Amino acid sequence: MTTHWDLNAAGNMKVVVSSRVMKETDGQALKWVKTAAKVWNQALGVQFISAVI
């Protein structure tokens, strides 16, 4: 899967999913990444990770 992690100066982490991956997985890649981000955020106790296309 072609994705990358982006940590900005404010300390916010984003998981960026490529449009090619979205097409190849019929949009399921974003669902998987969002679910993983939700689990990590709950484990960390803060809203730290978000998913974007």
PDB file of N, H, CA, C and O in Angstrom:
ATOM      1  N   MET A   1       0.849  -1.169   0.000  1.00  0.00           N
ATOM      2  CA  MET A   1       0.000   0.000   0.000  1.00  0.00           C
ATOM      3  C   MET A   1       0.897   1.235   0.000  1.00  0.00           C
ATOM      4  O   MET A   1       1.856   1.309   0.768  1.00  0.00           O
ATOM      5  N   THR A   2       0.591   2.188  -0.848  1.00  0.00           N
ATOM      6  H   THR A   2      -0.188   2.128  -1.472  1.00  0.00           H
ATOM      7  CA  THR A   2       1.368   3.419  -0.924  1.00  0.00           C
ATOM      8  C   THR A   2       0.747   4.459  -0.008  1.00  0.00           C
ATOM      9  O   THR A   2      -0.277   5.063  -0.330  1.00  0.00           O
ATOM     10  N   THR A   3       1.375   4.654   1.121  1.00  0.00           N
ATOM     11  H   THR A   3       2.207   4.163   1.383  1.00  0.00           H
ATOM     12  CA  THR A   3       0.951   5.675   2.071  1.00  0.00           C
ATOM     13  C   THR A   3       2.202   6.323   2.623  1.00  0.00           C
ATOM     14  O   THR A   3       3.310   5.818   2.442  1.00  0.00           O
ATOM     15  N   HIS A   4       2.019   7.434   3.289  1.00  0.00           N
ATOM     16  H   HIS A   4       1.119   7.844   3.435  1.00  0.00           H
ATOM     17  CA  HIS A   4       3.142   7.997   4.031  1.00  0.00           C
ATOM     18  C   HIS A   4       2.623   8.708   5.268  1.00  0.00           C
ATOM     19  O   HIS A   4       1.465   9.119   5.338  1.00  0.00           O
ATOM     20  N   TRP A   5       3.500   8.839   6.226  1.00  0.00           N
ATOM     21  H   TRP A   5       4.440   8.505   6.170  1.00  0.00           H
ATOM     22  CA  TRP A   5       3.187   9.503   7.487  1.00  0.00           C
ATOM     23  C   TRP A   5       3.687  10.936   7.402  1.00  0.00           C
ATOM     24  O   TRP A   5       4.777  11.187   6.889  1.00  0.00           O
ATOM     25  N   ASP A   6       2.904  11.864   7.898  1.00  0.00           N
ATOM     26  H   ASP A   6       2.018  11.660   8.315  1.00  0.00           H
ATOM     27  CA  ASP A   6       3.267  13.281   7.861  1.00  0.00           C
ATOM     28  C   ASP A   6       3.081  13.867   9.259  1.00  0.00           C
ATOM     29  O   ASP A   6       1.955  13.965   9.748  1.00  0.00           O
ATOM     30  N   LEU A   7       4.173  14.252   9.895  1.00  0.00           N
ATOM     31  H   LEU A   7       5.087  14.172   9.497  1.00  0.00           H
ATOM     32  CA  LEU A   7       4.115  14.894  11.205  1.00  0.00           C
ATOM     33  C   LEU A   7       4.397  16.371  11.011  1.00  0.00           C
ATOM     34  O   LEU A   7       5.480  16.740  10.555  1.00  0.00           O
ATOM     35  N   ASN A   8       3.425  17.231  11.355  1.00  0.00           N
ATOM     36  H   ASN A   8       2.545  16.930  11.725  1.00  0.00           H
ATOM     37  CA  ASN A   8       3.628  18.659  11.146  1.00  0.00           C
ATOM     38  C   ASN A   8       4.237  19.317  12.386  1.00  0.00           C
ATOM     39  O   ASN A   8       4.411  18.674  13.421  1.00  0.00           O
ATOM     40  N   ALA A   9       4.551  20.580  12.268  1.00  0.00           N
ATOM     41  H   ALA A   9       4.410  21.103  11.427  1.00  0.00           H
ATOM     42  CA  ALA A   9       5.219  21.307  13.353  1.00  0.00           C
ATOM     43  C   ALA A   9       4.361  21.405  14.609  1.00  0.00           C
ATOM     44  O   ALA A   9       4.887  21.579  15.709  1.00  0.00           O
ATOM     45  N   ALA A  10       3.046  21.293  14.451  1.00  0.00           N
ATOM     46  H   ALA A  10       2.619  21.151  13.558  1.00  0.00           H
ATOM     47  CA  ALA A  10       2.137  21.369  15.600  1.00  0.00           C
ATOM     48  C   ALA A  10       2.032  20.022  16.323  1.00  0.00           C
ATOM     49  O   ALA A  10       1.352  19.908  17.343  1.00  0.00           O
ATOM     50  N   GLY A  11       2.715  19.004  15.782  1.00  0.00           N
ATOM     51  H   GLY A  11       3.267  19.097  14.954  1.00  0.00           H
ATOM     52  CA  GLY A  11       2.691  17.695  16.421  1.00  0.00           C
ATOM     53  C   GLY A  11       1.523  16.821  16.022  1.00  0.00           C
ATOM     54  O   GLY A  11       1.212  15.847  16.707  1.00  0.00           O
ATOM     55  N   ASN A  12       0.869  17.161  14.915  1.00  0.00           N
ATOM     56  H   ASN A  12       1.122  17.952  14.359  1.00  0.00           H
ATOM     57  CA  ASN A  12      -0.254  16.357  14.423  1.00  0.00           C
ATOM     58  C   ASN A  12       0.248  15.367  13.379  1.00  0.00           C
ATOM     59  O   ASN A  12       0.963  15.742  12.449  1.00  0.00           O
ATOM     60  N   MET A  13      -0.126  14.116  13.535  1.00  0.00           N
ATOM     61  H   MET A  13      -0.707  13.812  14.290  1.00  0.00           H
ATOM     62  CA  MET A  13       0.289  13.065  12.615  1.00  0.00           C
ATOM     63  C   MET A  13      -0.834  12.770  11.638  1.00  0.00           C
ATOM     64  O   MET A  13      -1.988  12.612  12.036  1.00  0.00           O
ATOM     65  N   LYS A  14      -0.496  12.696  10.361  1.00  0.00           N
ATOM     66  H   LYS A  14       0.441  12.824  10.037  1.00  0.00           H
ATOM     67  CA  LYS A  14      -1.466  12.324   9.335  1.00  0.00           C
ATOM     68  C   LYS A  14      -0.929  11.108   8.589  1.00  0.00           C
ATOM     69  O   LYS A  14       0.270  11.001   8.333  1.00  0.00           O
ATOM     70  N   VAL A  15      -1.825  10.204   8.249  1.00  0.00           N
ATOM     71  H   VAL A  15      -2.799  10.292   8.457  1.00  0.00           H
ATOM     72  CA  VAL A  15      -1.492   9.089   7.375  1.00  0.00           C
ATOM     73  C   VAL A  15      -2.108   9.438   6.032  1.00  0.00           C
ATOM     74  O   VAL A  15      -3.328   9.558   5.918  1.00  0.00           O
ATOM     75  N   VAL A  16      -1.277   9.600   5.022  1.00  0.00           N
ATOM     76  H   VAL A  16      -0.286   9.502   5.115  1.00  0.00           H
ATOM     77  CA  VAL A  16      -1.742  10.009   3.707  1.00  0.00           C
ATOM     78  C   VAL A  16      -1.834   8.770   2.814  1.00  0.00           C
ATOM     79  O   VAL A  16      -0.847   8.060   2.622  1.00  0.00           O
ATOM     80  N   VAL A  17      -3.022   8.520   2.272  1.00  0.00           N
ATOM     81  H   VAL A  17      -3.823   9.097   2.428  1.00  0.00           H
ATOM     82  CA  VAL A  17      -3.268   7.365   1.411  1.00  0.00           C
ATOM     83  C   VAL A  17      -3.338   7.855  -0.027  1.00  0.00           C
ATOM     84  O   VAL A  17      -4.078   8.792  -0.326  1.00  0.00           O
ATOM     85  N   SER A  18      -2.578   7.235  -0.917  1.00  0.00           N
ATOM     86  H   SER A  18      -1.977   6.474  -0.674  1.00  0.00           H
ATOM     87  CA  SER A  18      -2.557   7.688  -2.310  1.00  0.00           C
ATOM     88  C   SER A  18      -3.872   7.368  -3.021  1.00  0.00           C
ATOM     89  O   SER A  18      -4.573   6.421  -2.664  1.00  0.00           O
ATOM     90  N   SER A  19      -4.187   8.169  -4.022  1.00  0.00           N
ATOM     91  H   SER A  19      -3.618   8.938  -4.312  1.00  0.00           H
ATOM     92  CA  SER A  19      -5.413   7.947  -4.790  1.00  0.00           C
ATOM     93  C   SER A  19      -5.343   6.627  -5.546  1.00  0.00           C
ATOM     94  O   SER A  19      -6.373   5.993  -5.779  1.00  0.00           O
ATOM     95  N   ARG A  20      -4.137   6.205  -5.934  1.00  0.00           N
ATOM     96  H   ARG A  20      -3.301   6.721  -5.745  1.00  0.00           H
ATOM     97  CA  ARG A  20      -3.979   4.925  -6.619  1.00  0.00           C
ATOM     98  C   ARG A  20      -4.395   3.768  -5.713  1.00  0.00           C
ATOM     99  O   ARG A  20      -5.081   2.841  -6.142  1.00  0.00           O
ATOM    100  N   VAL A  21      -3.974   3.840  -4.469  1.00  0.00           N
ATOM    101  H   VAL A  21      -3.416   4.593  -4.120  1.00  0.00           H
ATOM    102  CA  VAL A  21      -4.339   2.804  -3.501  1.00  0.00           C
ATOM    103  C   VAL A  21      -5.841   2.822  -3.256  1.00  0.00           C
ATOM    104  O   VAL A  21      -6.468   1.769  -3.143  1.00  0.00           O
ATOM    105  N   MET A  22      -6.414   4.002  -3.176  1.00  0.00           N
ATOM    106  H   MET A  22      -5.905   4.858  -3.268  1.00  0.00           H
ATOM    107  CA  MET A  22      -7.856   4.106  -2.974  1.00  0.00           C
ATOM    108  C   MET A  22      -8.596   3.420  -4.123  1.00  0.00           C
ATOM    109  O   MET A  22      -9.573   2.704  -3.905  1.00  0.00           O
ATOM    110  N   LYS A  23      -8.114   3.650  -5.351  1.00  0.00           N
ATOM    111  H   LYS A  23      -7.320   4.232  -5.528  1.00  0.00           H
ATOM    112  CA  LYS A  23      -8.744   3.044  -6.524  1.00  0.00           C
ATOM    113  C   LYS A  23      -8.566   1.529  -6.495  1.00  0.00           C
ATOM    114  O   LYS A  23      -9.522   0.793  -6.739  1.00  0.00           O
ATOM    115  N   GLU A  24      -7.362   1.057  -6.202  1.00  0.00           N
ATOM    116  H   GLU A  24      -6.586   1.656  -6.004  1.00  0.00           H
ATOM    117  CA  GLU A  24      -7.071  -0.375  -6.215  1.00  0.00           C
ATOM    118  C   GLU A  24      -7.824  -1.143  -5.129  1.00  0.00           C
ATOM    119  O   GLU A  24      -8.077  -2.338  -5.278  1.00  0.00           O
ATOM    120  N   THR A  25      -8.181  -0.467  -4.042  1.00  0.00           N
ATOM    121  H   THR A  25      -7.975   0.504  -3.921  1.00  0.00           H
ATOM    122  CA  THR A  25      -8.878  -1.147  -2.944  1.00  0.00           C
ATOM    123  C   THR A  25     -10.349  -0.749  -2.867  1.00  0.00           C
ATOM    124  O   THR A  25     -11.017  -1.024  -1.869  1.00  0.00           O
ATOM    125  N   ASP A  26     -10.853  -0.107  -3.911  1.00  0.00           N
ATOM    126  H   ASP A  26     -10.310   0.116  -4.722  1.00  0.00           H
ATOM    127  CA  ASP A  26     -12.241   0.365  -3.944  1.00  0.00           C
ATOM    128  C   ASP A  26     -12.586   1.204  -2.711  1.00  0.00           C
ATOM    129  O   ASP A  26     -13.696   1.121  -2.184  1.00  0.00           O
ATOM    130  N   GLY A  27     -11.636   2.001  -2.264  1.00  0.00           N
ATOM    131  H   GLY A  27     -10.735   2.069  -2.691  1.00  0.00           H
ATOM    132  CA  GLY A  27     -11.858   2.904  -1.134  1.00  0.00           C
ATOM    133  C   GLY A  27     -11.676   2.270   0.239  1.00  0.00           C
ATOM    134  O   GLY A  27     -11.761   2.962   1.254  1.00  0.00           O
ATOM    135  N   GLN A  28     -11.429   0.973   0.283  1.00  0.00           N
ATOM    136  H   GLN A  28     -11.360   0.411  -0.541  1.00  0.00           H
ATOM    137  CA  GLN A  28     -11.302   0.288   1.560  1.00  0.00           C
ATOM    138  C   GLN A  28     -10.041   0.691   2.321  1.00  0.00           C
ATOM    139  O   GLN A  28     -10.020   0.624   3.550  1.00  0.00           O
ATOM    140  N   ALA A  29      -8.988   1.109   1.613  1.00  0.00           N
ATOM    141  H   ALA A  29      -9.005   1.163   0.614  1.00  0.00           H
ATOM    142  CA  ALA A  29      -7.744   1.494   2.278  1.00  0.00           C
ATOM    143  C   ALA A  29      -7.978   2.607   3.288  1.00  0.00           C
ATOM    144  O   ALA A  29      -7.435   2.567   4.392  1.00  0.00           O
ATOM    145  N   LEU A  30      -8.777   3.593   2.924  1.00  0.00           N
ATOM    146  H   LEU A  30      -9.218   3.626   2.027  1.00  0.00           H
ATOM    147  CA  LEU A  30      -9.047   4.699   3.843  1.00  0.00           C
ATOM    148  C   LEU A  30      -9.798   4.199   5.073  1.00  0.00           C
ATOM    149  O   LEU A  30      -9.528   4.643   6.189  1.00  0.00           O
ATOM    150  N   LYS A  31     -10.730   3.289   4.875  1.00  0.00           N
ATOM    151  H   LYS A  31     -10.949   2.929   3.969  1.00  0.00           H
ATOM    152  CA  LYS A  31     -11.464   2.709   6.001  1.00  0.00           C
ATOM    153  C   LYS A  31     -10.501   1.987   6.946  1.00  0.00           C
ATOM    154  O   LYS A  31     -10.602   2.135   8.164  1.00  0.00           O
ATOM    155  N   TRP A  32      -9.578   1.215   6.396  1.00  0.00           N
ATOM    156  H   TRP A  32      -9.496   1.095   5.406  1.00  0.00           H
ATOM    157  CA  TRP A  32      -8.611   0.482   7.215  1.00  0.00           C
ATOM    158  C   TRP A  32      -7.708   1.441   7.992  1.00  0.00           C
ATOM    159  O   TRP A  32      -7.447   1.241   9.178  1.00  0.00           O
ATOM    160  N   VAL A  33      -7.238   2.484   7.308  1.00  0.00           N
ATOM    161  H   VAL A  33      -7.451   2.647   6.344  1.00  0.00           H
ATOM    162  CA  VAL A  33      -6.349   3.453   7.957  1.00  0.00           C
ATOM    163  C   VAL A  33      -7.092   4.228   9.039  1.00  0.00           C
ATOM    164  O   VAL A  33      -6.543   4.467  10.115  1.00  0.00           O
ATOM    165  N   LYS A  34      -8.334   4.622   8.767  1.00  0.00           N
ATOM    166  H   LYS A  34      -8.780   4.428   7.894  1.00  0.00           H
ATOM    167  CA  LYS A  34      -9.125   5.344   9.772  1.00  0.00           C
ATOM    168  C   LYS A  34      -9.383   4.475  11.000  1.00  0.00           C
ATOM    169  O   LYS A  34      -9.339   4.962  12.130  1.00  0.00           O
ATOM    170  N   THR A  35      -9.655   3.186  10.777  1.00  0.00           N
ATOM    171  H   THR A  35      -9.691   2.790   9.860  1.00  0.00           H
ATOM    172  CA  THR A  35      -9.872   2.275  11.903  1.00  0.00           C
ATOM    173  C   THR A  35      -8.598   2.142  12.725  1.00  0.00           C
ATOM    174  O   THR A  35      -8.646   2.180  13.955  1.00  0.00           O
ATOM    175  N   ALA A  36      -7.465   1.986  12.058  1.00  0.00           N
ATOM    176  H   ALA A  36      -7.427   1.955  11.059  1.00  0.00           H
ATOM    177  CA  ALA A  36      -6.188   1.883  12.766  1.00  0.00           C
ATOM    178  C   ALA A  36      -5.883   3.167  13.539  1.00  0.00           C
ATOM    179  O   ALA A  36      -5.418   3.111  14.677  1.00  0.00           O
ATOM    180  N   ALA A  37      -6.143   4.319  12.925  1.00  0.00           N
ATOM    181  H   ALA A  37      -6.522   4.364  12.000  1.00  0.00           H
ATOM    182  CA  ALA A  37      -5.909   5.603  13.594  1.00  0.00           C
ATOM    183  C   ALA A  37      -6.790   5.729  14.837  1.00  0.00           C
ATOM    184  O   ALA A  37      -6.339   6.226  15.870  1.00  0.00           O
ATOM    185  N   LYS A  38      -8.031   5.286  14.741  1.00  0.00           N
ATOM    186  H   LYS A  38      -8.397   4.883  13.903  1.00  0.00           H
ATOM    187  CA  LYS A  38      -8.945   5.345  15.887  1.00  0.00           C
ATOM    188  C   LYS A  38      -8.416   4.496  17.046  1.00  0.00           C
ATOM    189  O   LYS A  38      -8.436   4.923  18.201  1.00  0.00           O
ATOM    190  N   VAL A  39      -7.949   3.303  16.725  1.00  0.00           N
ATOM    191  H   VAL A  39      -7.933   2.956  15.787  1.00  0.00           H
ATOM    192  CA  VAL A  39      -7.403   2.414  17.758  1.00  0.00           C
ATOM    193  C   VAL A  39      -6.177   3.044  18.416  1.00  0.00           C
ATOM    194  O   VAL A  39      -6.060   3.043  19.642  1.00  0.00           O
ATOM    195  N   TRP A  40      -5.262   3.584  17.606  1.00  0.00           N
ATOM    196  H   TRP A  40      -5.357   3.585  16.611  1.00  0.00           H
ATOM    197  CA  TRP A  40      -4.056   4.220  18.159  1.00  0.00           C
ATOM    198  C   TRP A  40      -4.417   5.441  19.008  1.00  0.00           C
ATOM    199  O   TRP A  40      -3.861   5.634  20.089  1.00  0.00           O
ATOM    200  N   ASN A  41      -5.346   6.263  18.518  1.00  0.00           N
ATOM    201  H   ASN A  41      -5.798   6.106  17.640  1.00  0.00           H
ATOM    202  CA  ASN A  41      -5.751   7.454  19.277  1.00  0.00           C
ATOM    203  C   ASN A  41      -6.361   7.063  20.621  1.00  0.00           C
ATOM    204  O   ASN A  41      -6.097   7.708  21.636  1.00  0.00           O
ATOM    205  N   GLN A  42      -7.175   6.009  20.627  1.00  0.00           N
ATOM    206  H   GLN A  42      -7.390   5.485  19.803  1.00  0.00           H
ATOM    207  CA  GLN A  42      -7.756   5.538  21.890  1.00  0.00           C
ATOM    208  C   GLN A  42      -6.668   5.029  22.826  1.00  0.00           C
ATOM    209  O   GLN A  42      -6.708   5.289  24.029  1.00  0.00           O
ATOM    210  N   ALA A  43      -5.699   4.308  22.280  1.00  0.00           N
ATOM    211  H   ALA A  43      -5.666   4.097  21.303  1.00  0.00           H
ATOM    212  CA  ALA A  43      -4.606   3.782  23.096  1.00  0.00           C
ATOM    213  C   ALA A  43      -3.751   4.910  23.667  1.00  0.00           C
ATOM    214  O   ALA A  43      -3.283   4.830  24.802  1.00  0.00           O
ATOM    215  N   LEU A  44      -3.549   5.962  22.870  1.00  0.00           N
ATOM    216  H   LEU A  44      -3.929   6.027  21.947  1.00  0.00           H
ATOM    217  CA  LEU A  44      -2.732   7.096  23.318  1.00  0.00           C
ATOM    218  C   LEU A  44      -3.511   8.038  24.227  1.00  0.00           C
ATOM    219  O   LEU A  44      -2.923   8.796  24.997  1.00  0.00           O
ATOM    220  N   GLY A  45      -4.845   7.985  24.134  1.00  0.00           N
ATOM    221  H   GLY A  45      -5.323   7.369  23.508  1.00  0.00           H
ATOM    222  CA  GLY A  45      -5.682   8.856  24.945  1.00  0.00           C
ATOM    223  C   GLY A  45      -5.797  10.271  24.412  1.00  0.00           C
ATOM    224  O   GLY A  45      -6.284  11.158  25.113  1.00  0.00           O
ATOM    225  N   VAL A  46      -5.358  10.493  23.183  1.00  0.00           N
ATOM    226  H   VAL A  46      -4.963   9.772  22.614  1.00  0.00           H
ATOM    227  CA  VAL A  46      -5.457  11.814  22.543  1.00  0.00           C
ATOM    228  C   VAL A  46      -5.762  11.632  21.059  1.00  0.00           C
ATOM    229  O   VAL A  46      -5.501  10.575  20.483  1.00  0.00           O
ATOM    230  N   GLN A  47      -6.320  12.680  20.450  1.00  0.00           N
ATOM    231  H   GLN A  47      -6.532  13.538  20.918  1.00  0.00           H
ATOM    232  CA  GLN A  47      -6.550  12.673  19.001  1.00  0.00           C
ATOM    233  C   GLN A  47      -5.253  13.113  18.333  1.00  0.00           C
ATOM    234  O   GLN A  47      -5.015  14.308  18.156  1.00  0.00           O
ATOM    235  N   PHE A  48      -4.417  12.147  17.963  1.00  0.00           N
ATOM    236  H   PHE A  48      -4.611  11.176  18.107  1.00  0.00           H
ATOM    237  CA  PHE A  48      -3.073  12.432  17.454  1.00  0.00           C
ATOM    238  C   PHE A  48      -2.937  12.112  15.973  1.00  0.00           C
ATOM    239  O   PHE A  48      -2.238  12.816  15.244  1.00  0.00           O
ATOM    240  N   ILE A  49      -3.603  11.055  15.527  1.00  0.00           N
ATOM    241  H   ILE A  49      -4.172  10.483  16.119  1.00  0.00           H
ATOM    242  CA  ILE A  49      -3.436  10.568  14.164  1.00  0.00           C
ATOM    243  C   ILE A  49      -4.735  10.757  13.386  1.00  0.00           C
ATOM    244  O   ILE A  49      -5.816  10.458  13.894  1.00  0.00           O
ATOM    245  N   SER A  50      -4.628  11.257  12.147  1.00  0.00           N
ATOM    246  H   SER A  50      -3.751  11.500  11.734  1.00  0.00           H
ATOM    247  CA  SER A  50      -5.778  11.353  11.262  1.00  0.00           C
ATOM    248  C   SER A  50      -5.401  10.794   9.903  1.00  0.00           C
ATOM    249  O   SER A  50      -4.219  10.701   9.572  1.00  0.00           O
ATOM    250  N   ALA A  51      -6.385  10.428   9.126  1.00  0.00           N
ATOM    251  H   ALA A  51      -7.345  10.504   9.395  1.00  0.00           H
ATOM    252  CA  ALA A  51      -6.147   9.862   7.794  1.00  0.00           C
ATOM    253  C   ALA A  51      -6.664  10.814   6.746  1.00  0.00           C
ATOM    254  O   ALA A  51      -7.735  11.403   6.895  1.00  0.00           O
ATOM    255  N   VAL A  52      -5.884  10.964   5.666  1.00  0.00           N
ATOM    256  H   VAL A  52      -5.014  10.486   5.545  1.00  0.00           H
ATOM    257  CA  VAL A  52      -6.280  11.835   4.562  1.00  0.00           C
ATOM    258  C   VAL A  52      -5.949  11.165   3.237  1.00  0.00           C
ATOM    259  O   VAL A  52      -5.091  10.286   3.156  1.00  0.00           O
ATOM    260  N   ILE A  53      -6.657  11.609   2.198  1.00  0.00           N
ATOM    261  H   ILE A  53      -7.353  12.324   2.264  1.00  0.00           H
ATOM    262  CA  ILE A  53      -6.387  11.111   0.847  1.00  0.00           C
ATOM    263  C   ILE A  53      -5.470  12.107   0.163  1.00  0.00           C
ATOM    264  O   ILE A  53      -5.096  11.909  -0.993  1.00  0.00           O
TER     265      ILE A  53
END
